[in-house]
Amino acid sequence: MKLLIDVLGWSGSGLLVLAYGLTLIENNKYVNYSKYLNLFGAIIIAINCYYYNALPSFVANLIWSVMATLTLYKTKRKEGFFMKPKLKL
């Protein structure tokens, strides 16, 4: 179990670094990927921190994942993803 948690922690860290790297690229098509990488990376690191009782890092990564979720929601809302289709009768 410890090995799995360690692999998840390192993977989450890699996802966050990759997300940051994608935001530095001038091409906007990769920015959406970085939002998802931020979310999943923060959740995975939070699991690792919880397992090792690193509560400050756990809380920081929970906040990070909430911010990533809100950013994704805002983006999808702007794109009209959550709009209800109008029924024509």
C-alpha positions, 0 to 999 in steps of 0.5 A, a space after each residue: 500500500 505504501 508503494 502505491 501511495 508513493 507512486 500516486 504522490 510522485 505522479 500527482 507532483 508530475 501532473 502539477 509540474 506538467 500543468 504549469 509547463 503547459 501554461 507557459 506554452 503560448 498555444 491556448 489549446 493546451 491551457 484546458 489540459 492544464 486545468 484538468 492536470 491541476 485538478 487531478 494532480 492536487 487530488 492525488 497529492 492530497 491523498 498522499 498527504 492524508 496517508 502520511 498525516 501531512 495535514 498542512 499540505 493536505 489542506 493546501 492541496 484540497 484548496 488547490 483542487 477546489 480552485 481547479 474545480 471552480 476554474 473548470 466550472 467557470 470555463 464550461 459555463 462560459 462555453 455554454 456547457 451547462 446551459 439547458 437546451 430550449 425545447 421547441 414545441 
